[in-house]
Amino acid sequence: MDVPQRHASELNLDDFEIIKELAAQNCSLKDIADSLNVDVRSFNLSWKNKESPIYKAYRRGRIEIEISKSEMLEQKILEGNITAIQEHNNLAHKRWFDNIKNDVFDL
């Protein structure tokens, strides 16, 4: 017997922690909604609202994993790893370009 899906508005603090963890693991929005047994449509609509707890938990998960990756990259740079230096330079250029793009298009 299938358990009825929940609406995104029925999520609790434990669910938001799961969202954060799954976002850090690069899970898709659909996969996260499915794992929480939440209606995908309501989940996606809530995620599109940048003030929603779903969006904030997802964003926190993505930011935390990026910080971890940056720390690991920094350590490799300090060890003199040329590939890590090149990767850092490429990421810095991409971030610079994204910042300009966001400024120009008022994003």
LUMZARO-769446 format. One record per residue (C-alpha): residue number from 1; z, x, y. Coordinates in Angstrom, 3 decimals, decimal comma. Layout:
BEGIN
R   nr         w         u         v
R  NUM         Z         X         Y
...
# end
This chain:
BEGIN
R   nr         w         u         v
R    1     0,000     0,000     0,000
R    2    -1,007     1,387     3,388
R    3     1,573     1,651     6,129
R    4     0,327     0,092     9,381
R    5    -0,560     2,592    12,060
R    6     1,685     2,943    15,067
R    7     0,583     2,722    18,669
R    8     0,827     5,906    20,748
R    9     3,514     4,270    22,899
R   10     5,814     4,188    19,839
R   11     6,109     7,976    19,532
R   12     9,508     9,643    19,829
R   13    10,798    13,120    20,710
R   14    10,335    14,416    17,160
R   15     6,715    13,258    17,250
R   16     6,115    15,149    20,498
R   17     7,454    18,310    18,880
R   18     4,987    17,812    16,011
R   19     2,164    17,326    18,528
R   20     3,129    20,610    20,192
R   21     3,190    22,479    16,876
R   22    -0,122    21,051    15,661
R   23    -1,808    21,750    19,005
R   24    -0,712    25,385    18,701
R   25    -2,421    25,435    15,291
R   26    -5,718    24,191    16,839
R   27    -5,611    20,797    15,157
R   28    -7,933    18,178    16,599
R   29    -6,592    15,113    18,386
R   30    -7,749    12,962    15,463
R   31    -5,954    15,159    12,948
R   32    -2,754    15,025    15,010
R   33    -2,955    11,243    15,339
R   34    -3,644    10,892    11,612
R   35    -0,703    13,131    10,688
R   36     1,599    10,981    12,829
R   37     0,056     7,743    11,506
R   38    -0,910     6,737    15,035
R   39    -3,950     4,740    16,025
R   40    -6,518     7,363    17,094
R   41    -7,850     5,274    19,979
R   42    -4,438     4,745    21,591
R   43    -3,578     8,404    20,978
R   44    -6,768     9,620    22,672
R   45    -6,351     7,245    25,605
R   46    -2,803     8,466    26,145
R   47    -3,890    12,115    25,814
R   48    -6,483    11,621    28,583
R   49    -3,661    10,771    31,007
R   50    -2,376    14,149    32,209
R   51     1,019    12,604    32,986
R   52     1,557    11,232    29,468
R   53     4,096    12,775    27,085
R   54     1,313    13,208    24,509
R   55    -0,824    15,282    26,891
R   56     2,180    17,324    28,019
R   57     3,297    18,088    24,437
R   58    -0,269    19,016    23,459
R   59    -0,659    21,231    26,519
R   60     2,701    22,959    25,888
R   61     1,611    23,783    22,356
R   62    -1,681    25,255    23,575
R   63     0,038    27,266    26,316
R   64     2,739    28,636    24,011
R   65     0,200    29,924    21,482
R   66    -1,872    31,480    24,279
R   67     1,229    33,284    25,526
R   68     1,921    34,605    22,020
R   69    -1,653    35,789    21,679
R   70    -1,516    37,460    25,086
R   71     1,695    39,264    24,172
R   72     0,114    40,567    20,964
R   73    -2,982    41,658    22,886
R   74    -0,804    43,391    25,475
R   75     0,969    45,338    22,740
R   76    -2,368    46,508    21,335
R   77    -3,504    47,545    24,812
R   78    -0,334    49,593    25,288
R   79    -1,100    51,283    21,968
R   80    -4,495    52,302    23,375
R   81    -6,651    49,940    21,322
R   82   -10,077    49,990    23,031
R   83   -11,175    46,673    21,515
R   84    -8,039    44,992    22,859
R   85    -8,738    46,406    26,321
R   86   -12,292    45,050    26,199
R   87   -11,081    41,662    24,991
R   88    -8,507    41,544    27,790
R   89   -11,188    42,394    30,363
R   90   -13,448    39,644    29,000
R   91   -10,623    37,105    29,114
R   92    -9,726    38,150    32,662
R   93   -13,348    37,690    33,759
R   94   -13,542    34,267    32,102
R   95   -10,287    33,180    33,746
R   96   -11,534    34,438    37,136
R   97   -14,783    32,483    36,708
R   98   -12,937    29,333    35,569
R   99   -10,651    29,529    38,616
R  100   -13,642    29,776    40,952
R  101   -15,391    26,913    39,155
R  102   -12,277    24,743    39,416
R  103   -11,925    25,563    43,108
R  104   -15,577    24,820    43,903
R  105   -15,653    21,554    41,972
R  106   -12,104    20,580    42,979
R  107   -10,939    20,224    39,367
# end
